[in-house]
C-alpha cells in the first residue's frame, strides 16, 4: 500500500500527551483532535504551525514514529 505522505503526530496539552492523530500538518492534527472532542471551530485559535489555543489552553503537536504492530 502506498503512503499518502501524512505523518503521525502526538497531540499534547501542556507537557501531557493526550492523543495521536494522522495528518498533513501539526496544526491540522491538533484541530482534528479538538474537533473530535466536540470543540467548536470558532473557539480554536491558531498560534503557529504546530500550536492552537482553545479556551485558554495551549495544544501542540509533534511528529512521532509509531512502532508497527504485527
GUTORTOR-32379 format. One record per residue: residue number from 0; residue in three letters; x, y, z of N, C-alpha, C in turn. Coordinates in pm, 1 decimal. Example, Ala and Ser with C-alpha at 12.3 -4.5 7.8 and 13.67 -1.06 7.14 Angstrom:
<drenkols>
<drenkol tigu="0" vovo="ala" n_X="1319.0" n_Y="-569.0" n_Z="780.0" ca_X="1230.0" ca_Y="-450.0" ca_Z="780.0" c_X="1320.0" c_Y="-330.0" c_Z="780.0"/>
<drenkol tigu="1" vovo="ser" n_X="1285.0" n_Y="-225.0" n_Z="708.0" ca_X="1367.0" ca_Y="-106.0" ca_Z="714.0" c_X="1290.0" c_Y="3.0" c_Z="787.0"/>
</drenkols>
This chain:
<drenkols>
<drenkol tigu="0" vovo="unk" n_X="84.4" n_Y="-117.6" n_Z="0.0" ca_X="0.0" ca_Y="0.0" ca_Z="0.0" c_X="89.5" c_Y="124.7" c_Z="0.0"/>
<drenkol tigu="1" vovo="unk" n_X="61.2" n_Y="219.1" n_Z="-83.9" ca_X="140.8" ca_Y="340.4" ca_Z="-94.9" c_X="109.7" c_Y="437.0" c_Z="19.8"/>
<drenkol tigu="2" vovo="unk" n_X="213.3" n_Y="508.5" n_Z="62.7" ca_X="195.9" ca_Y="607.9" ca_Z="168.1" c_X="133.0" c_Y="734.1" c_Z="110.9"/>
<drenkol tigu="3" vovo="unk" n_X="44.7" n_Y="796.0" n_Z="185.7" ca_X="-17.9" ca_Y="920.1" ca_Z="139.4" c_X="58.0" c_Y="1042.8" c_Z="190.2"/>
<drenkol tigu="4" vovo="unk" n_X="174.9" n_Y="1023.3" n_Z="249.1" ca_X="264.8" ca_Y="1128.6" ca_Z="296.1" c_X="218.9" c_Y="1197.9" c_Z="424.1"/>
<drenkol tigu="5" vovo="unk" n_X="107.8" n_Y="1155.1" n_Z="483.1" ca_X="69.3" ca_Y="1211.4" ca_Z="612.3" c_X="158.5" c_Y="1150.5" c_Z="719.7"/>
<drenkol tigu="6" vovo="unk" n_X="174.5" n_Y="1222.4" n_Z="830.1" ca_X="256.2" ca_Y="1175.2" ca_Z="942.3" c_X="168.3" c_Y="1155.3" c_Z="1064.5"/>
<drenkol tigu="7" vovo="unk" n_X="219.7" n_Y="1078.3" n_Z="1158.9" ca_X="154.2" ca_Y="1064.5" ca_Z="1288.3" c_X="207.6" c_Y="1173.2" c_Z="1379.4"/>
<drenkol tigu="8" vovo="unk" n_X="117.5" n_Y="1241.3" n_Z="1448.6" ca_X="154.7" ca_Y="1349.1" ca_Z="1539.4" c_X="103.2" c_Y="1318.7" c_Z="1678.7"/>
<drenkol tigu="9" vovo="unk" n_X="188.7" n_Y="1342.2" n_Z="1777.8" ca_X="148.6" ca_Y="1333.3" ca_Z="1917.6" c_X="89.0" c_Y="1467.8" c_Z="1956.3"/>
<drenkol tigu="10" vovo="unk" n_X="-33.7" n_Y="1467.3" n_Z="2003.6" ca_X="-102.1" ca_Y="1589.6" ca_Z="2044.2" c_X="-85.4" c_Y="1604.1" c_Z="2194.6"/>
<drenkol tigu="11" vovo="unk" n_X="-41.0" n_Y="1723.2" n_Z="2237.0" ca_X="-14.0" ca_Y="1747.4" ca_Z="2378.6" c_X="-91.8" c_Y="1867.1" c_Z="2429.8"/>
<drenkol tigu="12" vovo="unk" n_X="-133.3" n_Y="1857.4" n_Z="2554.9" ca_X="-190.5" ca_Y="1969.3" ca_Z="2628.2" c_X="-88.8" c_Y="2001.8" c_Z="2735.6"/>
<drenkol tigu="13" vovo="unk" n_X="-21.9" n_Y="2116.4" n_Z="2718.9" ca_X="90.8" ca_Y="2144.6" ca_Z="2807.4" c_X="200.9" c_Y="2044.9" c_Z="2777.9"/>
<drenkol tigu="14" vovo="unk" n_X="247.6" n_Y="1973.2" n_Z="2881.7" ca_X="350.2" ca_Y="1870.2" ca_Z="2861.9" c_X="290.5" c_Y="1730.4" c_Z="2853.9"/>
<drenkol tigu="15" vovo="unk" n_X="160.1" n_Y="1719.4" n_Z="2868.6" ca_X="94.8" ca_Y="1588.0" ca_Z="2872.8" c_X="46.8" c_Y="1544.5" c_Z="2734.6"/>
<drenkol tigu="16" vovo="unk" n_X="91.3" n_Y="1427.7" n_Z="2689.6" ca_X="43.9" ca_Y="1372.1" ca_Z="2562.7" c_X="-99.4" c_Y="1323.1" c_Z="2582.7"/>
<drenkol tigu="17" vovo="unk" n_X="-188.6" n_Y="1363.1" n_Z="2492.2" ca_X="-330.0" ca_Y="1327.9" ca_Z="2507.6" c_X="-384.7" c_Y="1248.3" c_Z="2390.2"/>
<drenkol tigu="18" vovo="unk" n_X="-306.0" n_Y="1233.2" n_Z="2285.0" ca_X="-354.9" ca_Y="1155.3" ca_Z="2172.7" c_X="-257.5" c_Y="1155.4" c_Z="2056.7"/>
<drenkol tigu="19" vovo="unk" n_X="-288.3" n_Y="1072.8" n_Z="1956.9" ca_X="-209.4" ca_Y="1066.2" ca_Z="1833.8" c_X="-306.0" c_Y="1080.3" c_Z="1718.2"/>
<drenkol tigu="20" vovo="unk" n_X="-269.0" n_Y="1164.1" n_Z="1622.9" ca_X="-351.5" ca_Y="1185.7" ca_Z="1502.6" c_X="-263.9" c_Y="1176.5" c_Z="1379.5"/>
<drenkol tigu="21" vovo="unk" n_X="-319.6" n_Y="1124.8" n_Z="1271.3" ca_X="-251.9" ca_Y="1118.7" ca_Z="1141.9" c_X="-301.7" c_Y="1237.4" c_Z="1060.6"/>
<drenkol tigu="22" vovo="unk" n_X="-208.4" n_Y="1324.8" n_Z="1016.3" ca_X="-249.0" ca_Y="1448.0" ca_Z="949.5" c_X="-138.7" c_Y="1497.7" c_Z="856.6"/>
<drenkol tigu="23" vovo="unk" n_X="-173.6" n_Y="1598.2" n_Z="776.9" ca_X="-79.0" ca_Y="1661.1" ca_Z="684.8" c_X="13.0" c_Y="1757.7" c_Z="755.8"/>
<drenkol tigu="24" vovo="unk" n_X="-31.4" n_Y="1817.9" n_Z="866.5" ca_X="49.6" ca_Y="1916.6" ca_Z="938.9" c_X="20.9" c_Y="1906.2" c_Z="1088.4"/>
<drenkol tigu="25" vovo="unk" n_X="111.2" n_Y="1959.4" n_Z="1171.1" ca_X="86.3" ca_Y="1956.9" ca_Z="1315.9" c_X="-40.0" c_Y="2032.8" c_Z="1355.4"/>
<drenkol tigu="26" vovo="unk" n_X="-62.7" n_Y="2150.3" n_Z="1295.2" ca_X="-181.9" ca_Y="2228.1" ca_Z="1330.3" c_X="-308.9" c_Y="2150.8" c_Z="1294.4"/>
<drenkol tigu="27" vovo="unk" n_X="-308.2" n_Y="2084.9" n_Z="1178.5" ca_X="-425.0" ca_Y="2005.6" ca_Z="1139.5" c_X="-449.5" c_Y="1892.3" c_Z="1238.8"/>
<drenkol tigu="28" vovo="unk" n_X="-342.6" n_Y="1829.7" n_Z="1286.8" ca_X="-356.8" ca_Y="1721.4" ca_Z="1384.2" c_X="-424.7" c_Y="1770.1" c_Z="1511.7"/>
<drenkol tigu="29" vovo="unk" n_X="-381.9" n_Y="1886.3" n_Z="1560.8" ca_X="-441.0" ca_Y="1941.1" ca_Z="1683.6" c_X="-586.2" c_Y="1979.5" c_Z="1660.5"/>
<drenkol tigu="30" vovo="unk" n_X="-614.7" n_Y="2045.4" n_Z="1549.7" ca_X="-751.8" ca_Y="2088.5" ca_Z="1520.8" c_X="-843.3" c_Y="1967.6" c_Z="1504.8"/>
<drenkol tigu="31" vovo="unk" n_X="-797.1" n_Y="1863.7" n_Z="1435.1" ca_X="-877.1" ca_Y="1741.9" ca_Z="1419.7" c_X="-901.6" c_Y="1674.6" c_Z="1555.0"/>
<drenkol tigu="32" vovo="unk" n_X="-800.5" n_Y="1674.1" n_Z="1640.8" ca_X="-818.1" ca_Y="1615.9" ca_Z="1774.1" c_X="-925.4" c_Y="1691.2" c_Z="1851.7"/>
<drenkol tigu="33" vovo="unk" n_X="-913.2" n_Y="1824.5" n_Z="1855.2" ca_X="-1009.8" ca_Y="1904.8" ca_Z="1930.2" c_X="-1149.7" c_Y="1894.3" c_Z="1871.8"/>
<drenkol tigu="34" vovo="unk" n_X="-1161.5" n_Y="1891.9" n_Z="1740.1" ca_X="-1292.9" ca_Y="1876.7" ca_Z="1676.3" c_X="-1354.6" c_Y="1742.3" c_Z="1715.1"/>
<drenkol tigu="35" vovo="unk" n_X="-1271.9" n_Y="1639.9" n_Z="1723.0" ca_X="-1320.3" ca_Y="1507.8" ca_Z="1764.0" c_X="-1367.3" c_Y="1504.5" c_Z="1908.0"/>
<drenkol tigu="36" vovo="unk" n_X="-1318.3" n_Y="1596.9" n_Z="1989.6" ca_X="-1360.6" ca_Y="1607.5" ca_Z="2129.3" c_X="-1483.4" c_Y="1696.3" c_Z="2146.1"/>
<drenkol tigu="37" vovo="unk" n_X="-1531.9" n_Y="1753.0" n_Z="2034.7" ca_X="-1652.2" ca_Y="1834.4" ca_Z="2040.2" c_X="-1627.6" c_Y="1984.2" c_Z="2049.6"/>
<drenkol tigu="38" vovo="unk" n_X="-1502.5" n_Y="2027.4" n_Z="2034.4" ca_X="-1472.6" ca_Y="2170.7" ca_Z="2039.5" c_X="-1519.6" c_Y="2237.8" c_Z="1911.2"/>
<drenkol tigu="39" vovo="unk" n_X="-1577.9" n_Y="2356.2" n_Z="1925.1" ca_X="-1625.3" ca_Y="2430.4" ca_Z="1808.1" c_X="-1509.4" c_Y="2499.4" c_Z="1738.6"/>
<drenkol tigu="40" vovo="unk" n_X="-1512.9" n_Y="2502.5" n_Z="1606.7" ca_X="-1406.3" ca_Y="2562.8" ca_Z="1528.3" c_X="-1386.0" c_Y="2709.9" c_Z="1555.1"/>
<drenkol tigu="41" vovo="unk" n_X="-1494.3" n_Y="2781.7" n_Z="1588.2" ca_X="-1479.8" ca_Y="2925.9" ca_Z="1612.2" c_X="-1416.3" c_Y="2956.4" c_Z="1748.5"/>
<drenkol tigu="42" vovo="unk" n_X="-1392.6" n_Y="2855.1" n_Z="1831.0" ca_X="-1325.7" ca_Y="2873.4" ca_Z="1959.7" c_X="-1176.9" c_Y="2838.6" c_Z="1953.2"/>
<drenkol tigu="43" vovo="unk" n_X="-1131.5" n_Y="2784.9" n_Z="1839.0" ca_X="-993.1" ca_Y="2741.0" ca_Z="1823.2" c_X="-915.1" c_Y="2849.5" c_Z="1750.1"/>
<drenkol tigu="44" vovo="unk" n_X="-802.7" n_Y="2891.0" n_Z="1808.6" ca_X="-719.2" ca_Y="2996.7" ca_Z="1750.3" c_X="-581.8" c_Y="2938.0" c_Z="1719.6"/>
<drenkol tigu="45" vovo="unk" n_X="-539.7" n_Y="2946.9" n_Z="1593.0" ca_X="-405.2" ca_Y="2901.5" ca_Z="1554.8" c_X="-301.7" c_Y="2997.8" c_Z="1610.4"/>
<drenkol tigu="46" vovo="unk" n_X="-197.8" n_Y="2942.0" n_Z="1671.9" ca_X="-91.4" ca_Y="3023.3" ca_Z="1729.4" c_X="42.0" c_Y="3001.6" c_Z="1658.9"/>
<drenkol tigu="47" vovo="unk" n_X="44.9" n_Y="2916.8" n_Z="1560.4" ca_X="167.5" ca_Y="2887.9" ca_Z="1487.5" c_X="150.3" c_Y="2760.6" c_Z="1408.4"/>
<drenkol tigu="48" vovo="unk" n_X="259.3" n_Y="2710.7" n_Z="1350.8" ca_X="248.2" ca_Y="2591.9" ca_Z="1265.7" c_X="218.5" c_Y="2463.0" c_Z="1341.4"/>
<drenkol tigu="49" vovo="unk" n_X="240.5" n_Y="2462.7" n_Z="1472.9" ca_X="216.1" ca_Y="2340.5" ca_Z="1549.4" c_X="138.2" c_Y="2363.5" c_Z="1678.6"/>
<drenkol tigu="50" vovo="unk" n_X="74.1" n_Y="2478.3" n_Z="1693.5" ca_X="4.6" ca_Y="2508.1" ca_Z="1818.9" c_X="-126.1" c_Y="2581.7" c_Z="1795.3"/>
<drenkol tigu="51" vovo="unk" n_X="-223.5" n_Y="2550.3" n_Z="1880.2" ca_X="-350.1" ca_Y="2621.6" ca_Z="1881.0" c_X="-388.7" c_Y="2646.0" c_Z="2026.6"/>
<drenkol tigu="52" vovo="unk" n_X="-477.9" n_Y="2741.7" n_Z="2045.9" ca_X="-531.2" ca_Y="2770.4" ca_Z="2179.2" c_X="-681.4" c_Y="2749.4" c_Z="2174.2"/>
<drenkol tigu="53" vovo="unk" n_X="-733.0" n_Y="2681.6" n_Z="2276.0" ca_X="-877.3" ca_Y="2661.5" ca_Z="2290.0" c_X="-913.1" c_Y="2693.6" c_Z="2434.0"/>
<drenkol tigu="54" vovo="unk" n_X="-995.5" n_Y="2795.5" n_Z="2451.8" ca_X="-1040.8" ca_Y="2838.6" ca_Z="2585.1" c_X="-925.8" c_Y="2856.1" c_Z="2683.8"/>
<drenkol tigu="55" vovo="unk" n_X="-816.3" n_Y="2916.2" n_Z="2636.8" ca_X="-703.0" ca_Y="2945.2" ca_Z="2723.7" c_X="-600.4" c_Y="2834.1" c_Z="2735.9"/>
<drenkol tigu="56" vovo="unk" n_X="-630.2" n_Y="2716.0" n_Z="2689.1" ca_X="-536.0" ca_Y="2604.5" ca_Z="2696.0" c_X="-459.7" c_Y="2593.1" c_Z="2564.3"/>
<drenkol tigu="57" vovo="unk" n_X="-329.4" n_Y="2571.3" n_Z="2573.3" ca_X="-246.4" ca_Y="2557.4" ca_Z="2454.1" c_X="-227.0" c_Y="2409.5" c_Z="2422.5"/>
<drenkol tigu="58" vovo="unk" n_X="-249.2" n_Y="2375.9" n_Z="2297.1" ca_X="-231.5" ca_Y="2239.8" ca_Z="2247.1" c_X="-127.0" c_Y="2243.2" c_Z="2136.9"/>
<drenkol tigu="59" vovo="unk" n_X="-34.0" n_Y="2146.6" n_Z="2139.0" ca_X="70.1" ca_Y="2138.5" ca_Z="2037.8" c_X="74.8" c_Y="1997.8" c_Z="1980.0"/>
<drenkol tigu="60" vovo="unk" n_X="145.5" n_Y="1985.4" n_Z="1867.9" ca_X="164.2" ca_Y="1854.2" ca_Z="1806.2" c_X="306.3" c_Y="1841.7" c_Z="1755.8"/>
<drenkol tigu="61" vovo="unk" n_X="363.9" n_Y="1722.9" n_Z="1772.9" ca_X="497.4" ca_Y="1693.4" ca_Z="1722.3" c_X="493.6" c_Y="1558.9" c_Z="1651.4"/>
<drenkol tigu="62" vovo="unk" n_X="572.2" n_Y="1542.9" n_Z="1545.3" ca_X="572.5" ca_Y="1416.4" ca_Z="1473.0" c_X="627.5" c_Y="1303.3" c_Z="1559.5"/>
<drenkol tigu="63" vovo="unk" n_X="571.0" n_Y="1185.6" n_Z="1543.4" ca_X="617.4" ca_Y="1066.8" ca_Z="1615.4" c_X="625.2" c_Y="950.1" c_Z="1517.7"/>
<drenkol tigu="64" vovo="unk" n_X="712.1" n_Y="857.0" n_Z="1549.6" ca_X="720.1" ca_Y="733.4" ca_Z="1472.7" c_X="654.5" c_Y="623.6" c_Z="1555.4"/>
<drenkol tigu="65" vovo="unk" n_X="548.8" n_Y="567.4" n_Z="1503.1" ca_X="478.6" ca_Y="460.9" ca_Z="1573.7" c_X="542.0" c_Y="326.4" c_Z="1537.8"/>
<drenkol tigu="66" vovo="unk" n_X="552.1" n_Y="239.7" n_Z="1635.2" ca_X="602.7" ca_Y="105.4" ca_Z="1611.9" c_X="498.0" c_Y="25.1" c_Z="1536.5"/>
<drenkol tigu="67" vovo="unk" n_X="538.3" n_Y="-46.8" n_Z="1432.1" ca_X="439.3" ca_Y="-130.1" ca_Z="1361.3" c_X="392.7" c_Y="-244.9" c_Z="1450.1"/>
<drenkol tigu="68" vovo="unk" n_X="265.4" n_Y="-276.3" n_Z="1442.4" ca_X="211.6" ca_Y="-389.8" ca_Z="1519.3" c_X="192.1" c_Y="-507.0" c_Z="1426.3"/>
<drenkol tigu="69" vovo="unk" n_X="230.3" n_Y="-622.2" n_Z="1476.4" ca_X="219.3" ca_Y="-744.1" ca_Z="1394.2" c_X="117.0" c_Y="-837.1" c_Z="1453.2"/>
</drenkols>
